[in-house]
Amino acid sequence: MRAVSANLFALLFLCALASVFYVWSALESRLERHKRRFFSVPGTGGSLLHQGLPDPVDLSEAKTFRVLLAVPAAQRPHLGGRLEAHNLTDHTASAGSRDYHVNGDNKRSARREGPVKLGSPVVEDGVFWSDWLEDLIPAGFTEEYARTWRERARASRIVKLEPGCGRISNQLATFADGTKACVRYGINADQVQGETLTYYLASLLGITNVPPLILSQLSGDGEQWAAVRTRIGGLLWSDRAVVSLTEWVSNLTGVVTPAPLRQESNGLHPVLDELHNKTTGELLELMQWTDLIVFDYLTANFDRLVSNLFSLQWDSRVMERDTNNLLKTPRGDLVFIDNEAGLVHGFRVLNMWEKYHNTVLGSVCVFRKSTARRVAELHRRRDSRQRLLELYRDSEPLSVELGFLSDEHAGVLQDRIDTLHKHISHCKGKYGQL
């Protein structure tokens, strides 16, 4: 009887092992199919996904912390989670943002919210948004407004520093008059330099979606930082370090990638029937998106739409969630925040991300006429380095302290301007006669 029991126990044990082996084999097979689905996406059509999704980035080759910013926020709590998170939740009116406005009067604002007038062209000259849409585009942070803010911010004392602008190395500063700004200390100088030069490139392009910015030098005996000297010591910020301060705008919400730019679409082209079925407000948002794509391509900023494209490898619904570092006012004006990955650092890791930048740019063939005109001028004159440097030095007293683009990176910027101009010309050749 004892022998029978032992044999029965052995048989049950073998069955259990077989079951475990079967389940493990099934899981392993499913995992392998899951991996193949991530890393072997078919390339057909012209959208972000079907236009030929680039091969996946090998994370083992990523020698920089910035690649982690392509990982969903839930997987990177040590980086501070969703950047500018306080802008999403704090609905108190900021005195510094009270003048942020749309272009024109209330009548014009009402036209933005209504349907497209019958017979009004959405696109002109084949690939450019129409003049009547340009007339309704938000004024954003105008040159005059930005200049006034910068002058006031440079003369204002900072009375409080607290978390609220992403990573722990950044702080939300409150000025003596109650206005606020995001202070970016930066893990290295590349980030502050990239944020700053990206802001001035936006100004050079006439893109007014980037909040105004100043540089400030930390000083233990300086009047601007005197009231928060103890807090600075606790943050372990280096004395005399150059930091950037960007206007903090209240009552902003997240922005989801519009349907024409998602993986299931064929991209944003001037012949899409869907454009004529959208409201004026939707068209104005798409117009701002085309500026954003142009802007991020020139600066090689991988920490916005490109990071979403990268994340499609493991998250097929990433485009249905808020886009990194892009927010929106209640009136629909897009705000391009946290541009520290642009230009300097973006150029340094360009080989890792270029295929994604090209895919995003290739998904768009309709542009703002005013933006394309400035790109064409920079292409023709080939003086982007000189013009950006002059604007930067004329506008920022601490420009010499922070430094400028290397000759190599200035050449990369001009090359990207030339490539963008070529892409716009290609779109004109393809759609201009339709």
N, C-alpha and C positions, 0 to 999 in steps of 0.2 A: 504493500500500500504506500509505503514511504517512497519507494522508487517511482511509482506512478505519479505521485504528487510532485516529485522533483522534475520528472519529465514534463509534466503539465506546466510547471512554473517556467522551465526553460523554453518551452514552446511559446508561452505568453510573452516572455522577455524578447524572444526573437521577433515575434509579431510587432511588439512595440518599437523595436529598433528599425524594422522595415518601414513602419508608418512614419517614424521620424525622418528616415532617409528619403521617403517619397515626398513628404511635405517640403523638406529642405531643397530637394531637386526641383520641385515645382516653383518654389520661391526664387531659386537661383536662375531658372529659365526665364521667369517673368521679369526679374531684375535686368537680365541681359537684353530682353526685348525692349524694356523700358529705356535702357541706355541707348540702344540703337535708334529708338524713336527720337531721343534728344539730339543725337549727334549725326543723324543721316536724314536731314530734311530735304525733300525734293525741291528743286529750283526751277520753277516755271512761273511765267507771268512777270508782273512788275511791282508787287507790293513789298512791304518790309519783310514778309516771310517768303512769299513765292517768287520774289525777284531774284532768288538765289541767296538764301541765308548763308552767311559766311561760315566757314568751319569754326568749331568752338575754340575759344581761347584756352590754352593749356595753363591752368592756374599754377602749376609747378614752376613755370617760367616767370611768373609775376613777382618781381622783386620789390614792388612798391605797395604801401598800404592802400593806395587809392583804388586798387582793383577790388578791394573789399566793399567799396561803395556800390558795386554792381550787384551785391548780394541783397536780397530782400531785407527790409529793416528789422524784421523779427529775428533774423539770424545774426545781427550785428548790434546788440544792445550796448556794447562797449564803445561804440562810436557816437552814442547820443541819440540813436533812433532816428525818427523822421526829422530831417533838417528843417529848421524854422518852425518847429512844432507849435510854439506859442502863437505864431501868426494864425494858426488854424483855430485856436480855441478862445483867444482873448478878443472879445467884441467891444471893448471899451474904445472910445474914439481917441485916437492919438492926435495931439495938437500938431505934430509934425506932418501928419498926412491929410490935414483938413483941406488943403488946396489941391490934392490930387484929383484930377477932373477929366471928363471926356471933352472932346473937341466940339465946341459950339454951345448953343443955348438949349433950353428945354425942348423946343420944337425939333431940333436936330436929334436930341436924345430919344424922343418918341419915334422918330423915323428909324433909329437903330433897332428898336424893339418890334417893329411891325413887319409885315410880309414884304417881299420884294415887289416893287411896282411893276405891273404887267408891261412887258416890252423893254424893261431896263436891262442893258447888257451886263452880265456878270464879269465877262472877260473881254478885253480889248486887245487889238494887235496880236491876237493869237494866244499869248501866254501871260498877259498882265491883268491884274485885277482892275476893274473899271474905275474911271475917275470919280463917279458918284459914290462908290464904296470908299475910295481914298479920302473923299471929303468927310466921311462919317467916322473914320478911324479914330480911336481914342488918342488924345494928345499926350497922355502918359506923363512922364516926368520931363517936362519941357526944359529947354536949355536955360531959360530965365529962372524957372522954379528951382532947378538943380543948383544954379549959381547962388541963389539966395540961401538955399539950405546949407551949402558948403560954407559960406561965409559965417552963417549963424553957428554952425556946428564947431568951427575952428575957434570961435570966441567963447564958447559955452563951457562951463565947469561940469564935470561928471560927478554926480552925487551918489550914484548907486551902481553896483555891478552884481548881476545875478545870472544863474543859468537861464537859457531860453533861446539860444541860437545854434542849436545842434550839438556838436561835440563839446566835451567838457572844457576844452582849451579855448572855446569861444564864450563870450559873455554878452548879456543884454544890458546895455548901459542906459541909465536915465540921466538926462541933463537937468540942470537947475530949473529950466522952464517947464519941465514935465515931458518934453519930447524924448524919444528913445532912438537908439541905434544899436545895430549888431556889431560888436567888436570881434574881429577875427585876429587872433594872435598867430595862428598858423603853427603847424608842427615843424615847418621849415619855411624859409623865406619865399620859396617858389609859390606857395599858396597865396600869400598876401600880394605878391607881385602879379600873379595870374589874375586874381580878383580885380586888382586895380587897373591893369592894362586892358583887361577885357571890358571894363566899364568905359574907358576912353575910346576903345575901338567901336563900341556901340554908338558913342556920340559921333564918331567920324562917319559911321554908316547912316546916321539919322534914325537909329532905332532907339525909341524912348521908353522901352519897357523895363530898363534896368534902373533900380533905385540909385539916387545920388550917393557919392562916396567921397570920403576924405581920408588922408593918412594922418596919423598922430604918432609922436615919439614919446614912449613912456619915460617919465622922469619923476624921481622921488621928490624933487623940490619944485616941480612945475605946477602952476596954478590949476591947469585943467584936470590933473589927476590927484591933486592934494587930498581931496575928501575921501578918496578910495585907496589910499596908500596901503592901509592894512590889508585890505582885500587883495590887492595886487601881490603883496608878499605871500599871502596864503595860496595864491594861484601859481606861485613860482615863476611868474613872468620875469624875464630878464630886463634889468634897467637899461634904458636907452633903446630898447627894441622898437621897431616901427610896426604899428598895427593899422588895420583899416577899420573905419567906421562907416557902416552903410545904413541909410535911413530905414527905420523899422516902420512898416505900414500895418495898421490894424485891420481886423475884420476881413481877412483873406481866407479863401477856401482852396482845396485841392482841385486839380484839373486832370481829367481823364483824356487819353489820346483819342482824337476824333476818329470816327469810323473810316474815312478814306485813308487814314494812315495806319490802320491796324493790319494784322497779318492776313485776315480774310478778304481784304480789299485789294484792288489793283493799283493803288496809289492815288495821288491827287493830280489829276491832269485836266486841262481846260475843256475837254470834250465830254466830261462826265455829265450825264443827264441829271444826276443827283444834285449838282450845284444849283440847278434852277428850281429845285423843290425845297430849298432851305430858306429859313428866315434871314432877314438882314443881319440879325445878331449872330447867327451861326456862321454866315459868310465872313463877318468881321473877325470872328474868332479864328476861322481858318486862315484868314489873311495874316493874322499875328503869328500863327503857327508856321507859315511859310517863312516869315522873318526869323523865327526861332531856329528853324532848320538851317537857313543860310548862316545865321550867327554862330551856331554850334559847329557847323562844318568849318568855318574860317578859323575858329579858336580851337578846334579839335577837342571840344568839351565832351567827354564820354560819360559824364555823370548826369545825364538827363534822358533823352529818348534813346540814345545809343545803349545805355545800361539796360533799358527795358528790352531792347532787341537782343542783347546778350543773354538776358535772363529767360528768354523764350526756350532756351535749351532745357530748362528744368521746370519752368512755370508757364504753361500755355495760356494762362489768363492774366498775365502781368499787364497787358495793355488795357485791361478793363479796370485797373486800379490807378490811383493817382500817380502822375508822372513825377519823378524826382525833381526837386528844386524848381518847380513851376507852380505858381499860385495865381488866383484870380480875384479881382475885386467884385463887389456885388453888381456892378454895372457891366461886367464882362471883360474888363481890361486885364490882359495877362501880365504877370510880373515875373521877370526872369531873376531868380535869386541864386545865391551861392555859386558864383562862377569861378571859384578858385582852381578848378581843374583845367580851366582854359589857358590857351597860349603856352605858358612856360611848361607846366607839368604835362599838359596834354600833348605838347610837341615832343617831350622827352620819351613818352611811351607810345608814340604814334604808330609804330610798327605793330603793336599789340591790338590797336583799335581801328586802324585805317579801313579795313574791309567793312566794318560796321558803319563808319562814317560815310563811305561811298554808297552803301546800300540805302541809308536814310536819304542822302541827297538825291539819289537816283529815283526815289519814289515820288518826287515832286517836280512838276513842270509848269507851275503857275506862280508868279512872283509879284511883289509890290513894284510898281514902276519906279518909284523914288529910290527904293533900295537897289534895284538893278542898275539904275543910272549911276549911283555912287560906286558900285562895284565896277562898272564899265570904265569910269574915270580913273579909279585906282589901277585898273588893268592897263589902261592906255598910258598913263603917266609913269607907272612903275615906281611910285614914290611913297608906298605905304609906310615904310620904315620912317622916313623923314617926317611925314605928316603926323603920324601917331606920336613920334617923339616930341615934336613941336607942341602939339596939343597937350600932351602929358606934362611937359616942363612948364608951359605957360599957365596951366591950371593948378598944378600941385607943387607947393613949396618944398615938400620933402621928396621930390622925384629923384634928386641926386642921391639921397640917403638910401632909397630903396633900389635904385638901379633900373635898367631897361633891358630889353631883349638882347640876347647875344646876336652877333652877325648871322650865325647859322639859323637861329630861330626867326630872325627878321626875314631871311631868305625863304624859310618855310611858309611864313605868312603870305609873302608875295606870290609864291607858287600856288597856294590855295586860292588866292584871289583870282589868279589866271585860270585855274581849273574850274572855279565856279563860273567865271565869265564864259568859258567854253561850254559849260553845261547849259547855261541860259541860252546861248546862241544855238546849241543843238536843239533845244526845245522850240525855239523860234522857227528853225528850219523845218521841224517836224509838224508843228501845229499852226504856224503863221499863215498858211494859205487856206486853212479850213474855214 
